[in-house]
Amino acid sequence: MGCNDSKDKKGDKFNTLQIKEETKKKGIVEAKIVLLGETSVGKSSIVQSYCQNKFSTSHEVTIGGSYFQQNITLSNGQSLKAHIWDTGGSERFRAMLPIYYRDAKAAIVVYDISQEKSFNGVRYWVDELGKKCDMEKLVIALAANKCDLEESQRKITKETGQKYASENNMIFAETSAKTGDGINDLIKKLAEEIWRKQ
């Protein structure tokens, strides 16, 4: 009986390796992408806009994290399966967040262009990633969200966001979860960079 058990385990191991090899041949890469940022910056709205093509004016606070999956076709014709984790920005959930960004291939740090506090919080999230992740392998994007707002409501200029992203080797985009502007391009760039780093 013990011999049969060990044969099954070997068979399972072989099958798993075979599936991984076939996936490689098909050119599919899987990647965990995590969204980080202060509360109410629009992380959930960005994910819903991207994955479900919808926008809601009312949202419940994200407790811990919520999960989405999306296949992204790259410019080389290959496919990237994105496992997207939307995390809660509230301080009371921060202790559990490393669970979500452990083993992540990429992170999108989000701030609200009308909230200076949310932009100041970007440094915290980047520092957190630096403590828990291999920054050489991690792809980071900075999303300046709510760019659909009136110019009079803007507190953070596009140039300020671009400068911070450039200084920290981050992909940058101004986004609007309400209109969908900038989101597809940002995630496509992120996916291309993940593929390049494989």
HELIX and SHEET records of a PDB file:
HELIX    1   1 GLY A    2  LYS A   25  1                                  24    
HELIX    2   2 LYS A   43  GLN A   52  1                                  10    
HELIX    3   3 GLU A   91  MET A   96  5                                   6    
HELIX    4   4 LEU A   97  TYR A  101  1                                   5    
HELIX    5   5 GLU A  116  ASN A  120  1                                   5    
HELIX    6   6 VAL A  122  LYS A  132  1                                  11    
HELIX    7   7 GLU A  151  GLN A  153  5                                   3    
HELIX    8   8 LYS A  158  GLU A  167  1                                  10    
HELIX    9   9 ILE A  183  LYS A  197  1                                  15    
SHEET    1   A 6 GLY A  65  THR A  73  0                                        
SHEET    2   A 6 SER A  79  THR A  87 -1                                        
SHEET    3   A 6 ILE A  28  GLY A  37  1                                        
SHEET    4   A 6 ALA A 106  ASP A 112  1                                        
SHEET    5   A 6 VAL A 139  ASN A 145  1                                        
SHEET    6   A 6 ILE A 171  THR A 175  1                                        
END                                                                             
